[in-house]
Amino acid sequence: MLKFILGLSFWQGVILTTVTVGLSGLVVILVAKKYLSPHIEKQHEKIGRLLFRVTASLIAFLISLSYANERVAQSKIMDTLEQEASLIGVAYLLLEEFDSQETEQISSKLTEYISYTIDDKWEAINSDPYYSSGTQSLREAYSMVLSLTPSSRKEQIIQTELLGSFDRIIQLMQVRIYSNPILMPNLIYILCIGMVFMWIFYSVYKIDVISLGFISLYNLFLGVLLYFVFALSNPLTGPMKINAHAFEIIQEKALDPGIK
């Protein structure tokens, strides 16, 4: 279900999530009202109203916590992309200081890796993360660095620095692979159970068109927030997935004749 929702456009996903939450709320409220109404007394109304307010507050808190957690996870991916782009820029500069014909091939492989990553839009990472064209270009570049033959102490230092940079680049690239699977946030299950309880507690109130309209608006708002939690928890999938902006910047610099 989550994979299907993230496969839709932004507005389609938002509408589907909000409508699902809104209709589910109405169904639970009306069913609970039908079966509980004959048994509800004055004391039950007081308890139900109190529990409704407490549950609604807890749900708002949990959604805020979920959003914050997933936003941090998304920021982690964005940070790794920026670090990786920075290391690639350093690698280009180091290759310029190494007097060898092989360095041009290494630079070319790095450029290919950047282009594949930008153009792919994380699709290969979803289907074939370890053997995609971008990954292969990076591996070939790493092998070429290992094969370099330093002719001076300076070039030995440069080769060591290059290997360190490539090691770090590969580590950062692995973060995207580990973040690839489409996952349902754990707190969502607690939120869904909490919303069902909230709707049941709401059935102690007088049900009319206006009151149902108010609770429906609240449910639609919860649905919008839930969709954002879904999208943020899967930063490489869906209409809100992160882009390779840092790679686009380094690509412009890598293809700049002044750098080559």
C-alpha positions as a printed Julia matrix, in Angstrom:
260×3 Matrix{Float64}:
   0.0    0.0     0.0
   2.77   2.46    0.95
   4.66   1.68   -2.26
   1.49   2.39   -4.26
   0.93   5.73   -2.47
   4.53   6.86   -3.05
   4.19   5.88   -6.7
   1.49   8.51   -7.18
   2.01  12.21   -7.78
   2.16  14.52   -4.76
  -1.45  15.68   -4.94
  -2.77  12.22   -5.77
  -0.95  10.81   -2.73
  -2.2   13.58   -0.45
  -5.79  13.21   -1.63
  -5.76   9.41   -1.32
  -4.28   9.52    2.2
  -6.6   12.25    3.47
  -9.73  10.69    1.96
  -8.81   7.31    3.44
  -8.28   8.79    6.91
 -11.4   10.96    6.65
 -13.72   8.15    5.55
 -12.24   5.73    8.09
 -12.94   8.25   10.83
 -16.55   8.74    9.79
 -17.18   5.0     9.58
 -15.69   4.3    13.02
 -17.57   7.2    14.63
 -20.93   6.24   13.14
 -20.54   2.55   13.95
 -19.41   3.3    17.51
 -22.31   5.74   17.94
 -24.8    3.15   16.74
 -23.69   0.43   19.14
 -22.62   2.55   22.14
 -25.39   5.16   22.13
 -28.01   2.99   23.89
 -25.57   2.33   26.74
 -24.02   5.78   27.22
 -24.95   7.65   30.39
 -23.94  11.03   31.78
 -20.79   9.72   33.46
 -19.75   7.95   30.26
 -20.03  11.22   28.34
 -17.67  12.97   30.77
 -15.13  10.17   30.58
 -15.4    9.91   26.8
 -14.91  13.65   26.28
 -11.89  13.67   28.57
 -10.32  10.69   26.83
 -11.05  12.19   23.41
  -9.19  15.39   24.27
  -6.26  13.49   25.78
  -6.04  11.07   22.83
  -6.26  13.89   20.27
  -3.41  15.7    22.05
  -1.28  12.55   22.14
  -1.86  11.95   18.43
  -0.78  15.51   17.62
   2.35  14.99   19.71
   3.17  11.63   18.08
   2.72  13.02   14.58
   5.02  15.93   15.43
   7.58  13.46   16.79
   7.27  11.25   13.71
   7.69  14.21   11.38
  10.77  15.4    13.27
  12.35  11.92   13.24
  11.8   11.43    9.51
  13.01  14.95    8.72
  16.26  14.19   10.55
  16.64  10.94    8.57
  16.1   12.8     5.3
  18.62  15.47    6.31
  21.17  12.7     6.91
  20.91  11.6     3.28
  21.2   15.18    2.08
  24.29  15.7     4.25
  25.95  12.58    2.84
  25.32  13.83   -0.7
  26.95  17.16    0.11
  29.93  15.45    1.75
  30.29  13.09   -1.19
  30.19  15.94   -3.69
  32.81  17.8    -1.64
  35.12  14.77   -1.63
  34.7   14.33   -5.37
  35.7   17.97   -5.85
  38.82  17.35   -3.75
  39.57  14.24   -5.83
  39.44  16.29   -9.04
  41.94  18.77   -7.61
  44.3   16.01   -6.43
  44.17  14.31   -9.82
  45.3   17.57  -11.44
  48.47  17.44   -9.28
  49.34  13.87  -10.35
  51.53  13.74  -13.47
  50.06  10.72  -15.23
  47.87  10.0   -18.25
  45.71   7.66  -16.17
  44.42  10.58  -14.11
  42.37  11.81  -17.09
  40.64   8.43  -17.26
  39.97   8.55  -13.52
  38.49  12.04  -13.87
  36.36  10.78  -16.73
  35.03   7.91  -14.61
  34.2   10.32  -11.8
  32.34  12.53  -14.26
  30.42   9.48  -15.48
  29.54   8.58  -11.89
  28.2   12.08  -11.27
  26.18  12.09  -14.51
  24.7    8.65  -13.86
  23.72   9.64  -10.33
  21.99  12.84  -11.47
  20.24  11.36  -14.51
  19.2    8.14  -12.78
  17.13   9.94  -10.09
  17.68   7.02   -7.69
  15.93   4.53   -9.98
  18.96   2.21  -10.3
  19.44   2.3    -6.55
  15.93   0.87   -6.26
  16.43  -1.87   -8.84
  20.14  -2.73   -8.94
  22.09  -0.69   -6.35
  25.38  -2.65   -6.37
  25.73  -3.12  -10.13
  24.31   0.08  -11.56
  26.25   2.07  -14.16
  27.14   4.73  -11.61
  28.46   2.2    -9.12
  30.54   0.49  -11.78
  32.09   3.8   -12.83
  33.06   4.52   -9.24
  34.61   1.07   -8.81
  36.59   1.41  -12.01
  37.89   4.82  -10.91
  38.93   3.35   -7.56
  40.79   0.49   -9.3
  42.62   2.98  -11.5
  43.74   4.96   -8.44
  45.12   1.76   -6.94
  47.03   1.11  -10.18
  48.72   4.51  -10.28
  52.51   4.44  -10.13
  53.86   7.39   -8.14
  57.15   8.81   -9.42
  57.85  11.02   -6.42
  57.14  11.43   -2.73
  54.55  14.08   -3.59
  52.66  11.69   -5.87
  52.76   8.98   -3.2
  51.06  11.38   -0.79
  48.53  12.34   -3.46
  47.74   8.68   -4.17
  47.22   8.04   -0.45
  44.92  11.07   -0.22
  43.0    9.92   -3.29
  42.49   6.44   -1.86
  41.24   7.98    1.38
  38.82  10.2    -0.52
  37.54   7.3    -2.62
  37.1    5.14    0.48
  34.99   7.85    2.05
  33.0    8.43   -1.17
  32.15   4.73   -1.36
  31.09   4.72    2.3
  28.79   7.68    1.75
  27.35   6.09   -1.38
  26.5    3.0     0.68
  24.3    5.14    2.94
  21.89   5.62    0.03
  21.81   1.88   -0.59
  21.0    1.17    3.05
  18.26   3.83    2.97
  16.72   2.34   -0.17
  13.98  -0.07    1.07
  10.49   1.41    1.3
   9.62   1.27    5.0
   6.57   2.12    7.06
   7.55   4.3    10.06
   7.06   2.35   13.3
   5.09   5.13   15.0
   2.46   4.99   12.25
   0.98   1.8    13.73
   0.63   3.49   17.12
  -0.91   6.53   15.44
  -3.47   4.42   13.58
  -4.52   2.65   16.78
  -4.68   6.0    18.58
  -6.9    7.51   15.87
  -9.33   4.59   16.13
  -9.56   5.09   19.9
 -10.03   8.84   19.39
 -12.9    8.28   16.96
 -14.58   5.85   19.36
 -14.3    8.36   22.23
 -15.75  11.06   19.95
 -18.96   9.04   19.59
 -20.08  10.25   23.06
 -20.7   13.7    21.55
 -23.92  14.65   19.82
 -23.54  13.66   16.19
 -24.85  16.04   13.54
 -23.69  17.41   10.2
 -21.66  20.26   11.7
 -19.91  18.13   14.34
 -19.07  15.49   11.74
 -17.76  18.25    9.51
 -15.46  19.53   12.25
 -14.02  16.1    13.07
 -13.68  15.38    9.33
 -11.58  18.53    8.88
  -9.36  17.4    11.73
  -9.07  13.95   10.16
  -8.14  15.47    6.79
  -5.42  17.49    8.5
  -4.1   14.29   10.12
  -4.13  12.63    6.71
  -1.98  15.39    5.19
   0.53  15.09    8.04
   0.6   11.3     7.7
   1.39  11.6     3.99
   4.34  13.88    4.75
   5.6   11.38    7.33
   5.31   8.59    4.72
   7.19  10.65    2.13
   9.95  11.86    4.45
  10.58   8.35    5.79
  11.46   7.23    2.23
  13.78   9.99    0.98
  14.78   8.22   -2.26
  11.24   7.37   -3.4
   8.1    9.29   -4.2
   7.33  12.83   -5.32
   9.12  14.36   -2.31
  12.37  12.46   -2.77
  15.57  14.43   -2.42
  17.48  15.52   -5.52
  21.16  15.45   -6.31
  21.58  19.22   -6.17
  25.09  18.98   -4.68
  26.11  16.68   -7.55
  24.7   19.12  -10.09
  26.95  21.83   -8.68
  30.06  19.65   -8.74
  29.15  18.51  -12.27
  29.21  22.1   -13.49
  32.64  22.58  -11.92
  33.95  19.23  -13.21
  32.96  20.08  -16.75
  34.39  23.59  -16.49
  37.39  23.85  -18.85
  39.14  25.98  -16.25
  39.35  22.98  -13.92
  40.43  20.4   -16.46
